[in-house]
Amino acid sequence: MPSAESPGAGSEAAPRCVRCGIGVGGTVHTRTSYTVGHYRLHGGRTVEGTIRRREDEAPLVYRRLVEAIEVVSCPACLAAAEVQALWTTFGEPEPAT
């Protein structure tokens, strides 16, 4: 599936901030600077997986993404302290109470 910034994406809607709902654009580059249009966080539910290439090798343990979630934020919302805290802890398990 092409992203909103890629060619051939005319049929897709422009991304919107999940917090305020404003439509966001891509990053704009000039000769001396740039302006960020939006931030995109990829994550979701994961499960543990292992790979062993050879019998004498220790298994490699990794996290496999099984339910992808994409979160889009405008620069103004990402600057808010509570949004920063959510993005920092995204994907971590809830603490047991």
C-alpha positions as MATLAB code, in Angstrom:
seq = 'MPSAESPGAGSEAAPRCVRCGIGVGGTVHTRTSYTVGHYRLHGGRTVEGTIRRREDEAPLVYRRLVEAIEVVSCPACLAAAEVQALWTTFGEPEPAT';
ca = [
       0.000    0.000    0.000;
       1.595    3.324   -1.014;
       1.988    6.049    1.574;
       0.283    9.422    1.239;
       3.567   10.962    0.099;
       4.361    8.423   -2.623;
       3.378    8.651   -6.283;
       0.131    6.928   -7.143;
      -1.424    7.723   -3.792;
      -4.111    9.986   -5.229;
      -6.919    7.697   -4.080;
      -5.794    7.749   -0.447;
      -6.886   10.427    2.006;
      -4.213   12.713    3.436;
      -3.086   11.676    6.928;
      -4.732   13.360    9.924;
      -3.504   13.930   13.454;
      -5.113   11.368   15.757;
      -5.359   13.891   18.613;
      -6.748   17.075   17.004;
      -7.889   15.714   13.609;
      -6.110   18.338   11.504;
      -4.887   17.235    8.073;
      -1.091   17.059    7.937;
       1.329   17.332    5.045;
       4.828   16.073    4.425;
       8.084   17.620    5.552;
       9.057   20.671    3.490;
      12.768   21.074    2.707;
      14.449   24.282    1.621;
      18.065   24.936    0.786;
      18.953   25.825    4.404;
      16.255   24.289    6.628;
      13.175   22.111    6.843;
       9.709   22.181    8.426;
       8.267   18.937    9.768;
       4.739   18.292    8.492;
       3.883   15.357   10.763;
       5.277   12.535   12.864;
       4.372    8.904   12.241;
       4.742    6.171   14.853;
       4.636    2.542   13.748;
       3.938   -0.064   16.388;
       1.346   -2.459   17.695;
       0.987   -5.810   19.395;
       4.042   -8.050   19.232;
       4.894  -11.627   20.125;
       8.242  -13.162   20.947;
       9.918  -15.165   18.213;
      13.186  -17.064   17.931;
      15.522  -17.897   15.061;
      18.286  -20.470   15.076;
      20.304  -20.612   11.865;
      22.509  -23.533   12.921;
      22.204  -26.203   15.592;
      25.367  -25.074   17.402;
      24.248  -21.416   17.492;
      22.353  -19.785   20.366;
      18.801  -18.819   19.378;
      18.169  -15.183   18.447;
      15.136  -13.820   20.309;
      13.203  -10.953   18.720;
       9.755   -9.262   18.815;
       7.509   -9.897   15.794;
       4.798   -7.352   14.939;
       1.437   -9.148   14.602;
      -1.076   -6.258   14.707;
       0.297   -3.091   13.115;
      -0.893    0.304   14.340;
       0.122    3.598   12.784;
      -0.272    6.807   14.799;
       0.052   10.217   13.098;
       0.623   13.429   15.053;
       0.931   17.059   13.999;
       3.932   18.964   15.408;
       1.713   21.045   17.734;
       0.137   17.989   19.399;
       3.466   16.168   19.668;
       4.841   19.132   21.652;
       2.254   18.512   24.432;
       3.760   16.804   27.511;
       1.053   14.117   27.760;
       1.500   13.149   24.105;
       5.285   12.957   24.570;
       4.716   10.586   27.524;
       2.384    8.390   25.454;
       4.849    8.182   22.559;
       7.730    7.363   24.905;
       5.873    4.402   26.427;
       4.067    3.217   23.258;
       4.093   -0.546   23.008;
       5.344   -1.202   26.528;
       3.220   -3.516   28.658;
       0.888   -1.972   31.221;
       2.342   -2.126   34.745;
       0.688   -4.703   36.997;
      -1.320   -3.207   39.866;
];
